[in-house]
Amino acid sequence: MNGYDATREIRKFNSNVIIIAQTAFGLTGDREKAIEAGCNDYIAKPINKMVLQAMIQKYFEE
């Protein structure tokens, strides 16, 4: 099972959990595939610390 399939399965029983897809190589269309599978967002390696922190704040802001 790949990450897209896992996300689809998780969404069957939990629509509230935040899922951020992460890939080693960002290919054209990867972000769209992740969002279509049910991920909330997408980030590719190498991960920029500032971008990741902003993404986390976006979903977990109090």
N, CA, C and O atoms as a Tripos MOL2 file, in Angstrom:
@<TRIPOS>MOLECULE
protein
  248   247    62     0     0
PROTEIN
NO_CHARGES

@<TRIPOS>ATOM
      1 N           0.8500   -1.1750    0.0000 N.3       1 MET1
      2 CA          0.0000    0.0000    0.0000 C.3       1 MET1
      3 C           0.8950    1.2370    0.0000 C.2       1 MET1
      4 O           1.8210    1.3510    0.8030 O.2       1 MET1
      5 N           0.6050    2.1440   -0.9000 N.am      2 ASN2
      6 CA          1.3890    3.3800   -0.9300 C.3       2 ASN2
      7 C           0.7060    4.4610   -0.0850 C.2       2 ASN2
      8 O          -0.3630    4.2330    0.4820 O.2       2 ASN2
      9 N           1.3230    5.6150   -0.0090 N.am      3 GLY3
     10 CA          0.7930    6.6980    0.8230 C.3       3 GLY3
     11 C          -0.5580    7.2100    0.3690 C.2       3 GLY3
     12 O          -1.3920    7.5860    1.1940 O.2       3 GLY3
     13 N          -0.7820    7.2290   -0.9380 N.am      4 TYR4
     14 CA         -2.0730    7.6790   -1.4540 C.3       4 TYR4
     15 C          -3.1800    6.7120   -1.0280 C.2       4 TYR4
     16 O          -4.2530    7.1310   -0.5950 O.2       4 TYR4
     17 N          -2.9010    5.4120   -1.1590 N.am      5 ASP5
     18 CA         -3.8840    4.4020   -0.7470 C.3       5 ASP5
     19 C          -4.1370    4.4670    0.7570 C.2       5 ASP5
     20 O          -5.2780    4.3560    1.2080 O.2       5 ASP5
     21 N          -3.0650    4.6490    1.5290 N.am      6 ALA6
     22 CA         -3.2060    4.7500    2.9850 C.3       6 ALA6
     23 C          -4.0660    5.9540    3.3630 C.2       6 ALA6
     24 O          -4.9070    5.8680    4.2580 O.2       6 ALA6
     25 N          -3.8520    7.0660    2.6800 N.am      7 THR7
     26 CA         -4.6490    8.2610    2.9560 C.3       7 THR7
     27 C          -6.1170    8.0100    2.6570 C.2       7 THR7
     28 O          -6.9820    8.3920    3.4450 O.2       7 THR7
     29 N          -6.4080    7.3730    1.5330 N.am      8 ARG8
     30 CA         -7.8080    7.0600    1.1860 C.3       8 ARG8
     31 C          -8.4590    6.1810    2.2520 C.2       8 ARG8
     32 O          -9.6180    6.3850    2.6110 O.2       8 ARG8
     33 N          -7.7030    5.2010    2.7560 N.am      9 GLU9
     34 CA         -8.2310    4.3190    3.7930 C.3       9 GLU9
     35 C          -8.4780    5.0780    5.0910 C.2       9 GLU9
     36 O          -9.5030    4.8770    5.7410 O.2       9 GLU9
     37 N          -7.5460    5.9510    5.4740 N.am     10 ILE10
     38 CA         -7.7070    6.7530    6.6910 C.3      10 ILE10
     39 C          -8.9360    7.6450    6.5680 C.2      10 ILE10
     40 O          -9.6920    7.7870    7.5290 O.2      10 ILE10
     41 N          -9.1400    8.2340    5.4270 N.am     11 ARG11
     42 CA        -10.2780    9.1420    5.2220 C.3      11 ARG11
     43 C         -11.6180    8.4270    5.3360 C.2      11 ARG11
     44 O         -12.6350    9.0760    5.5790 O.2      11 ARG11
     45 N         -11.6440    7.1220    5.1680 N.am     12 LYS12
     46 CA        -12.8930    6.3630    5.3090 C.3      12 LYS12
     47 C         -13.4220    6.4070    6.7420 C.2      12 LYS12
     48 O         -14.6310    6.3330    6.9650 O.2      12 LYS12
     49 N         -12.5080    6.5310    7.7170 N.am     13 PHE13
     50 CA        -12.9470    6.5370    9.1110 C.3      13 PHE13
     51 C         -12.5490    7.7890    9.8870 C.2      13 PHE13
     52 O         -12.9760    7.9640   11.0280 O.2      13 PHE13
     53 N         -11.7400    8.6610    9.2910 N.am     14 ASN14
     54 CA        -11.3470    9.8790   10.0000 C.3      14 ASN14
     55 C         -11.1410   11.0110    8.9990 C.2      14 ASN14
     56 O         -10.1160   11.0810    8.3200 O.2      14 ASN14
     57 N         -12.1070   11.8710    8.9230 N.am     15 SER15
     58 CA        -12.0080   12.9840    7.9850 C.3      15 SER15
     59 C         -11.3800   14.2250    8.6160 C.2      15 SER15
     60 O         -11.1490   15.2200    7.9290 O.2      15 SER15
     61 N         -11.1030   14.1710    9.9130 N.am     16 ASN16
     62 CA        -10.5840   15.3450   10.6190 C.3      16 ASN16
     63 C          -9.0760   15.3660   10.7970 C.2      16 ASN16
     64 O          -8.5030   16.4400   10.9820 O.2      16 ASN16
     65 N          -8.4180   14.2240   10.7480 N.am     17 VAL17
     66 CA         -6.9750   14.1760   10.9760 C.3      17 VAL17
     67 C          -6.2570   14.9390    9.8610 C.2      17 VAL17
     68 O          -6.6480   14.8740    8.6960 O.2      17 VAL17
     69 N          -5.2090   15.6560   10.2340 N.am     18 ILE18
     70 CA         -4.4210   16.4060    9.2710 C.3      18 ILE18
     71 C          -3.3720   15.4590    8.6720 C.2      18 ILE18
     72 O          -2.6050   14.8290    9.4000 O.2      18 ILE18
     73 N          -3.3520   15.3690    7.3500 N.am     19 ILE19
     74 CA         -2.3780   14.5230    6.6580 C.3      19 ILE19
     75 C          -1.5890   15.4060    5.6990 C.2      19 ILE19
     76 O          -2.1480   16.0280    4.7950 O.2      19 ILE19
     77 N          -0.2810   15.4450    5.9180 N.am     20 ILE20
     78 CA          0.6120   16.1990    5.0410 C.3      20 ILE20
     79 C           1.4890   15.1870    4.3110 C.2      20 ILE20
     80 O           2.2890   14.4870    4.9320 O.2      20 ILE20
     81 N           1.3340   15.1140    3.0050 N.am     21 ALA21
     82 CA          2.1430   14.2020    2.2020 C.3      21 ALA21
     83 C           3.5570   14.7420    2.0900 C.2      21 ALA21
     84 O           3.7660   15.9520    2.0030 O.2      21 ALA21
     85 N           4.5260   13.8340    2.0920 N.am     22 GLN22
     86 CA          5.9260   14.2070    1.9680 C.3      22 GLN22
     87 C           6.5820   13.2210    1.0130 C.2      22 GLN22
     88 O           6.4400   12.0090    1.1770 O.2      22 GLN22
     89 N           7.2980   13.7280    0.0210 N.am     23 THR23
     90 CA          7.9770   12.8640   -0.9360 C.3      23 THR23
     91 C           9.4560   13.2220   -1.0170 C.2      23 THR23
     92 O           9.8720   14.3380   -0.7070 O.2      23 THR23
     93 N          10.2260   12.2380   -1.4410 N.am     24 ALA24
     94 CA         11.6620   12.4500   -1.5740 C.3      24 ALA24
     95 C          11.9920   13.2540   -2.8220 C.2      24 ALA24
     96 O          12.9300   14.0510   -2.8220 O.2      24 ALA24
     97 N          11.2340   13.0510   -3.8670 N.am     25 PHE25
     98 CA         11.4630   13.7580   -5.1160 C.3      25 PHE25
     99 C          10.1540   14.3490   -5.5820 C.2      25 PHE25
    100 O           9.2220   13.6170   -5.9150 O.2      25 PHE25
    101 N          10.0750   15.6690   -5.6090 N.am     26 GLY26
    102 CA          8.8470   16.3370   -6.0250 C.3      26 GLY26
    103 C           8.7060   16.3260   -7.5380 C.2      26 GLY26
    104 O           9.3880   17.0730   -8.2390 O.2      26 GLY26
    105 N           7.8330   15.4890   -8.0300 N.am     27 LEU27
    106 CA          7.5860   15.4160   -9.4620 C.3      27 LEU27
    107 C           6.3390   16.2150   -9.8160 C.2      27 LEU27
    108 O           5.4720   16.4410   -8.9720 O.2      27 LEU27
    109 N           6.2610   16.6310  -11.0530 N.am     28 THR28
    110 CA          5.0900   17.3560  -11.5220 C.3      28 THR28
    111 C           3.8450   16.5060  -11.2810 C.2      28 THR28
    112 O           3.7980   15.3380  -11.6680 O.2      28 THR28
    113 N           2.8630   17.0830  -10.6570 N.am     29 GLY29
    114 CA          1.6100   16.3860  -10.4040 C.3      29 GLY29
    115 C           1.5290   15.6990   -9.0600 C.2      29 GLY29
    116 O           0.4510   15.2470   -8.6750 O.2      29 GLY29
    117 N           2.6370   15.6020   -8.3230 N.am     30 ASP30
    118 CA          2.6130   14.9320   -7.0130 C.3      30 ASP30
    119 C           1.6880   15.6420   -6.0310 C.2      30 ASP30
    120 O           0.9210   14.9960   -5.3160 O.2      30 ASP30
    121 N           1.7570   16.9500   -5.9950 N.am     31 ARG31
    122 CA          0.9020   17.7050   -5.0670 C.3      31 ARG31
    123 C          -0.5630   17.4430   -5.3830 C.2      31 ARG31
    124 O          -1.3600   17.1950   -4.4780 O.2      31 ARG31
    125 N          -0.9200   17.4960   -6.6450 N.am     32 GLU32
    126 CA         -2.3100   17.2690   -7.0530 C.3      32 GLU32
    127 C          -2.7680   15.8620   -6.6920 C.2      32 GLU32
    128 O          -3.8960   15.6740   -6.2350 O.2      32 GLU32
    129 N          -1.8960   14.8660   -6.8960 N.am     33 LYS33
    130 CA         -2.2320   13.4760   -6.5510 C.3      33 LYS33
    131 C          -2.4760   13.3490   -5.0480 C.2      33 LYS33
    132 O          -3.4060   12.6620   -4.6250 O.2      33 LYS33
    133 N          -1.6440   14.0080   -4.2460 N.am     34 ALA34
    134 CA         -1.7810   13.9360   -2.7910 C.3      34 ALA34
    135 C          -3.0890   14.5670   -2.3340 C.2      34 ALA34
    136 O          -3.7980   14.0010   -1.5020 O.2      34 ALA34
    137 N          -3.4050   15.7220   -2.8690 N.am     35 ILE35
    138 CA         -4.6390   16.4160   -2.4930 C.3      35 ILE35
    139 C          -5.8480   15.5990   -2.9380 C.2      35 ILE35
    140 O          -6.8240   15.4720   -2.1980 O.2      35 ILE35
    141 N          -5.7830   15.0540   -4.1300 N.am     36 GLU36
    142 CA         -6.8690   14.2250   -4.6520 C.3      36 GLU36
    143 C          -7.0840   12.9820   -3.7950 C.2      36 GLU36
    144 O          -8.2170   12.5250   -3.6370 O.2      36 GLU36
    145 N          -6.0100   12.4350   -3.2440 N.am     37 ALA37
    146 CA         -6.1070   11.2500   -2.3940 C.3      37 ALA37
    147 C          -6.6910   11.5740   -1.0260 C.2      37 ALA37
    148 O          -7.1210   10.6750   -0.3040 O.2      37 ALA37
    149 N          -6.7080   12.8680   -0.6630 N.am     38 GLY38
    150 CA         -7.2820   13.2540    0.6180 C.3      38 GLY38
    151 C          -6.3210   13.9240    1.5780 C.2      38 GLY38
    152 O          -6.6920   14.2400    2.7080 O.2      38 GLY38
    153 N          -5.0880   14.1440    1.1410 N.am     39 CYS39
    154 CA         -4.1290   14.8460    1.9980 C.3      39 CYS39
    155 C          -4.5270   16.3120    2.1020 C.2      39 CYS39
    156 O          -5.0980   16.8830    1.1730 O.2      39 CYS39
    157 N          -4.2180   16.9040    3.2340 N.am     40 ASN40
    158 CA         -4.4980   18.3200    3.4260 C.3      40 ASN40
    159 C          -3.4820   19.2060    2.7270 C.2      40 ASN40
    160 O          -3.7990   20.3050    2.2720 O.2      40 ASN40
    161 N          -2.2420   18.7040    2.6500 N.am     41 ASP41
    162 CA         -1.1780   19.5070    2.0610 C.3      41 ASP41
    163 C          -0.0600   18.5970    1.6110 C.2      41 ASP41
    164 O          -0.1360   17.3770    1.7620 O.2      41 ASP41
    165 N           0.9870   19.2000    1.0530 N.am     42 TYR42
    166 CA          2.0830   18.4510    0.4460 C.3      42 TYR42
    167 C           3.3830   19.2200    0.6120 C.2      42 TYR42
    168 O           3.4180   20.4440    0.4890 O.2      42 TYR42
    169 N           4.4580   18.4780    0.8960 N.am     43 ILE43
    170 CA          5.7850   19.0790    0.9740 C.3      43 ILE43
    171 C           6.7870   18.0770    0.4060 C.2      43 ILE43
    172 O           6.6560   16.8730    0.6250 O.2      43 ILE43
    173 N           7.7780   18.5680   -0.3190 N.am     44 ALA44
    174 CA          8.7950   17.7030   -0.9140 C.3      44 ALA44
    175 C          10.1520   17.9350   -0.2620 C.2      44 ALA44
    176 O          10.4390   19.0300    0.2220 O.2      44 ALA44
    177 N          10.9800   16.9020   -0.2540 N.am     45 LYS45
    178 CA         12.3570   17.0280    0.2170 C.3      45 LYS45
    179 C          13.1850   17.7050   -0.8480 C.2      45 LYS45
    180 O          12.8650   17.5700   -2.0290 O.2      45 LYS45
    181 N          14.2140   18.4120   -0.5030 N.am     46 PRO46
    182 CA         14.6330   18.7020    0.8700 C.3      46 PRO46
    183 C          13.6510   19.6700    1.5230 C.2      46 PRO46
    184 O          13.2140   20.6450    0.9130 O.2      46 PRO46
    185 N          13.3240   19.3830    2.7550 N.am     47 ILE47
    186 CA         12.3290   20.1800    3.4650 C.3      47 ILE47
    187 C          12.9770   21.4310    4.0560 C.2      47 ILE47
    188 O          13.9710   21.3660    4.7800 O.2      47 ILE47
    189 N          12.3850   22.5500    3.7240 N.am     48 ASN48
    190 CA         12.8110   23.8310    4.2710 C.3      48 ASN48
    191 C          12.1270   23.9940    5.6320 C.2      48 ASN48
    192 O          10.9000   23.9540    5.7290 O.2      48 ASN48
    193 N          12.9220   24.1760    6.6630 N.am     49 LYS49
    194 CA         12.4110   24.2660    8.0330 C.3      49 LYS49
    195 C          11.3370   25.3460    8.1820 C.2      49 LYS49
    196 O          10.3210   25.1270    8.8420 O.2      49 LYS49
    197 N          11.5570   26.4900    7.5780 N.am     50 MET50
    198 CA         10.6000   27.5970    7.6910 C.3      50 MET50
    199 C           9.2750   27.2530    7.0070 C.2      50 MET50
    200 O           8.2050   27.5790    7.5210 O.2      50 MET50
    201 N           9.3480   26.6000    5.8590 N.am     51 VAL51
    202 CA          8.1380   26.2040    5.1340 C.3      51 VAL51
    203 C           7.3630   25.1760    5.9470 C.2      51 VAL51
    204 O           6.1410   25.2660    6.0600 O.2      51 VAL51
    205 N           8.0670   24.2000    6.5130 N.am     52 LEU52
    206 CA          7.4110   23.1790    7.3330 C.3      52 LEU52
    207 C           6.7640   23.8000    8.5670 C.2      52 LEU52
    208 O           5.6280   23.4650    8.9030 O.2      52 LEU52
    209 N           7.4660   24.6920    9.2380 N.am     53 GLN53
    210 CA          6.9060   25.3380   10.4250 C.3      53 GLN53
    211 C           5.6530   26.1400   10.0710 C.2      53 GLN53
    212 O           4.6750   26.1220   10.8190 O.2      53 GLN53
    213 N           5.6770   26.8350    8.9520 N.am     54 ALA54
    214 CA          4.5130   27.6120    8.5250 C.3      54 ALA54
    215 C           3.3410   26.6800    8.2110 C.2      54 ALA54
    216 O           2.1940   26.9990    8.5220 O.2      54 ALA54
    217 N           3.6250   25.5410    7.6020 N.am     55 MET55
    218 CA          2.5770   24.5840    7.2730 C.3      55 MET55
    219 C           1.9520   24.0150    8.5510 C.2      55 MET55
    220 O           0.7320   23.8860    8.6460 O.2      55 MET55
    221 N           2.7750   23.6840    9.5040 N.am     56 ILE56
    222 CA          2.2760   23.1500   10.7730 C.3      56 ILE56
    223 C           1.4110   24.2030   11.4710 C.2      56 ILE56
    224 O           0.3360   23.8870   11.9800 O.2      56 ILE56
    225 N           1.8700   25.4280   11.4940 N.am     57 GLN57
    226 CA          1.0900   26.5090   12.1180 C.3      57 GLN57
    227 C          -0.2410   26.6980   11.4110 C.2      57 GLN57
    228 O          -1.2560   26.9670   12.0540 O.2      57 GLN57
    229 N          -0.2430   26.5610   10.1120 N.am     58 LYS58
    230 CA         -1.4720   26.7160    9.3190 C.3      58 LYS58
    231 C          -2.5580   25.7570    9.7990 C.2      58 LYS58
    232 O          -3.7330   26.1220    9.8440 O.2      58 LYS58
    233 N          -2.1760   24.5470   10.1540 N.am     59 TYR59
    234 CA         -3.1650   23.5410   10.5360 C.3      59 TYR59
    235 C          -3.3580   23.4020   12.0430 C.2      59 TYR59
    236 O          -4.3830   22.8870   12.4880 O.2      59 TYR59
    237 N          -2.4000   23.8480   12.8180 N.am     60 PHE60
    238 CA         -2.4800   23.6400   14.2630 C.3      60 PHE60
    239 C          -2.4640   24.9370   15.0550 C.2      60 PHE60
    240 O          -2.1460   24.9380   16.2440 O.2      60 PHE60
    241 N          -2.8050   26.0390   14.4020 N.am     61 GLU61
    242 CA         -2.8490   27.3170   15.0790 C.3      61 GLU61
    243 C          -3.8940   27.2890   16.1940 C.2      61 GLU61
    244 O          -4.9890   26.7510   16.0240 O.2      61 GLU61
    245 N          -3.5450   27.8640   17.3070 N.am     62 GLU62
    246 CA         -4.4800   27.8740   18.4400 C.3      62 GLU62
    247 C          -5.2430   29.1470   18.4930 C.2      62 GLU62
    248 O          -6.0760   29.3310   19.3820 O.2      62 GLU62
@<TRIPOS>BOND
     1     1     2 1
     2     2     3 1
     3     3     4 2
     4     3     5 am
     5     5     6 1
     6     6     7 1
     7     7     8 2
     8     7     9 am
     9     9    10 1
    10    10    11 1
    11    11    12 2
    12    11    13 am
    13    13    14 1
    14    14    15 1
    15    15    16 2
    16    15    17 am
    17    17    18 1
    18    18    19 1
    19    19    20 2
    20    19    21 am
    21    21    22 1
    22    22    23 1
    23    23    24 2
    24    23    25 am
    25    25    26 1
    26    26    27 1
    27    27    28 2
    28    27    29 am
    29    29    30 1
    30    30    31 1
    31    31    32 2
    32    31    33 am
    33    33    34 1
    34    34    35 1
    35    35    36 2
    36    35    37 am
    37    37    38 1
    38    38    39 1
    39    39    40 2
    40    39    41 am
    41    41    42 1
    42    42    43 1
    43    43    44 2
    44    43    45 am
    45    45    46 1
    46    46    47 1
    47    47    48 2
    48    47    49 am
    49    49    50 1
    50    50    51 1
    51    51    52 2
    52    51    53 am
    53    53    54 1
    54    54    55 1
    55    55    56 2
    56    55    57 am
    57    57    58 1
    58    58    59 1
    59    59    60 2
    60    59    61 am
    61    61    62 1
    62    62    63 1
    63    63    64 2
    64    63    65 am
    65    65    66 1
    66    66    67 1
    67    67    68 2
    68    67    69 am
    69    69    70 1
    70    70    71 1
    71    71    72 2
    72    71    73 am
    73    73    74 1
    74    74    75 1
    75    75    76 2
    76    75    77 am
    77    77    78 1
    78    78    79 1
    79    79    80 2
    80    79    81 am
    81    81    82 1
    82    82    83 1
    83    83    84 2
    84    83    85 am
    85    85    86 1
    86    86    87 1
    87    87    88 2
    88    87    89 am
    89    89    90 1
    90    90    91 1
    91    91    92 2
    92    91    93 am
    93    93    94 1
    94    94    95 1
    95    95    96 2
    96    95    97 am
    97    97    98 1
    98    98    99 1
    99    99   100 2
   100    99   101 am
   101   101   102 1
   102   102   103 1
   103   103   104 2
   104   103   105 am
   105   105   106 1
   106   106   107 1
   107   107   108 2
   108   107   109 am
   109   109   110 1
   110   110   111 1
   111   111   112 2
   112   111   113 am
   113   113   114 1
   114   114   115 1
   115   115   116 2
   116   115   117 am
   117   117   118 1
   118   118   119 1
   119   119   120 2
   120   119   121 am
   121   121   122 1
   122   122   123 1
   123   123   124 2
   124   123   125 am
   125   125   126 1
   126   126   127 1
   127   127   128 2
   128   127   129 am
   129   129   130 1
   130   130   131 1
   131   131   132 2
   132   131   133 am
   133   133   134 1
   134   134   135 1
   135   135   136 2
   136   135   137 am
   137   137   138 1
   138   138   139 1
   139   139   140 2
   140   139   141 am
   141   141   142 1
   142   142   143 1
   143   143   144 2
   144   143   145 am
   145   145   146 1
   146   146   147 1
   147   147   148 2
   148   147   149 am
   149   149   150 1
   150   150   151 1
   151   151   152 2
   152   151   153 am
   153   153   154 1
   154   154   155 1
   155   155   156 2
   156   155   157 am
   157   157   158 1
   158   158   159 1
   159   159   160 2
   160   159   161 am
   161   161   162 1
   162   162   163 1
   163   163   164 2
   164   163   165 am
   165   165   166 1
   166   166   167 1
   167   167   168 2
   168   167   169 am
   169   169   170 1
   170   170   171 1
   171   171   172 2
   172   171   173 am
   173   173   174 1
   174   174   175 1
   175   175   176 2
   176   175   177 am
   177   177   178 1
   178   178   179 1
   179   179   180 2
   180   179   181 am
   181   181   182 1
   182   182   183 1
   183   183   184 2
   184   183   185 am
   185   185   186 1
   186   186   187 1
   187   187   188 2
   188   187   189 am
   189   189   190 1
   190   190   191 1
   191   191   192 2
   192   191   193 am
   193   193   194 1
   194   194   195 1
   195   195   196 2
   196   195   197 am
   197   197   198 1
   198   198   199 1
   199   199   200 2
   200   199   201 am
   201   201   202 1
   202   202   203 1
   203   203   204 2
   204   203   205 am
   205   205   206 1
   206   206   207 1
   207   207   208 2
   208   207   209 am
   209   209   210 1
   210   210   211 1
   211   211   212 2
   212   211   213 am
   213   213   214 1
   214   214   215 1
   215   215   216 2
   216   215   217 am
   217   217   218 1
   218   218   219 1
   219   219   220 2
   220   219   221 am
   221   221   222 1
   222   222   223 1
   223   223   224 2
   224   223   225 am
   225   225   226 1
   226   226   227 1
   227   227   228 2
   228   227   229 am
   229   229   230 1
   230   230   231 1
   231   231   232 2
   232   231   233 am
   233   233   234 1
   234   234   235 1
   235   235   236 2
   236   235   237 am
   237   237   238 1
   238   238   239 1
   239   239   240 2
   240   239   241 am
   241   241   242 1
   242   242   243 1
   243   243   244 2
   244   243   245 am
   245   245   246 1
   246   246   247 1
   247   247   248 2
@<TRIPOS>SUBSTRUCTURE
     1 MET1         2 RESIDUE 1 A MET
     2 ASN2         6 RESIDUE 1 A ASN
     3 GLY3        10 RESIDUE 1 A GLY
     4 TYR4        14 RESIDUE 1 A TYR
     5 ASP5        18 RESIDUE 1 A ASP
     6 ALA6        22 RESIDUE 1 A ALA
     7 THR7        26 RESIDUE 1 A THR
     8 ARG8        30 RESIDUE 1 A ARG
     9 GLU9        34 RESIDUE 1 A GLU
    10 ILE10       38 RESIDUE 1 A ILE
    11 ARG11       42 RESIDUE 1 A ARG
    12 LYS12       46 RESIDUE 1 A LYS
    13 PHE13       50 RESIDUE 1 A PHE
    14 ASN14       54 RESIDUE 1 A ASN
    15 SER15       58 RESIDUE 1 A SER
    16 ASN16       62 RESIDUE 1 A ASN
    17 VAL17       66 RESIDUE 1 A VAL
    18 ILE18       70 RESIDUE 1 A ILE
    19 ILE19       74 RESIDUE 1 A ILE
    20 ILE20       78 RESIDUE 1 A ILE
    21 ALA21       82 RESIDUE 1 A ALA
    22 GLN22       86 RESIDUE 1 A GLN
    23 THR23       90 RESIDUE 1 A THR
    24 ALA24       94 RESIDUE 1 A ALA
    25 PHE25       98 RESIDUE 1 A PHE
    26 GLY26      102 RESIDUE 1 A GLY
    27 LEU27      106 RESIDUE 1 A LEU
    28 THR28      110 RESIDUE 1 A THR
    29 GLY29      114 RESIDUE 1 A GLY
    30 ASP30      118 RESIDUE 1 A ASP
    31 ARG31      122 RESIDUE 1 A ARG
    32 GLU32      126 RESIDUE 1 A GLU
    33 LYS33      130 RESIDUE 1 A LYS
    34 ALA34      134 RESIDUE 1 A ALA
    35 ILE35      138 RESIDUE 1 A ILE
    36 GLU36      142 RESIDUE 1 A GLU
    37 ALA37      146 RESIDUE 1 A ALA
    38 GLY38      150 RESIDUE 1 A GLY
    39 CYS39      154 RESIDUE 1 A CYS
    40 ASN40      158 RESIDUE 1 A ASN
    41 ASP41      162 RESIDUE 1 A ASP
    42 TYR42      166 RESIDUE 1 A TYR
    43 ILE43      170 RESIDUE 1 A ILE
    44 ALA44      174 RESIDUE 1 A ALA
    45 LYS45      178 RESIDUE 1 A LYS
    46 PRO46      182 RESIDUE 1 A PRO
    47 ILE47      186 RESIDUE 1 A ILE
    48 ASN48      190 RESIDUE 1 A ASN
    49 LYS49      194 RESIDUE 1 A LYS
    50 MET50      198 RESIDUE 1 A MET
    51 VAL51      202 RESIDUE 1 A VAL
    52 LEU52      206 RESIDUE 1 A LEU
    53 GLN53      210 RESIDUE 1 A GLN
    54 ALA54      214 RESIDUE 1 A ALA
    55 MET55      218 RESIDUE 1 A MET
    56 ILE56      222 RESIDUE 1 A ILE
    57 GLN57      226 RESIDUE 1 A GLN
    58 LYS58      230 RESIDUE 1 A LYS
    59 TYR59      234 RESIDUE 1 A TYR
    60 PHE60      238 RESIDUE 1 A PHE
    61 GLU61      242 RESIDUE 1 A GLU
    62 GLU62      246 RESIDUE 1 A GLU
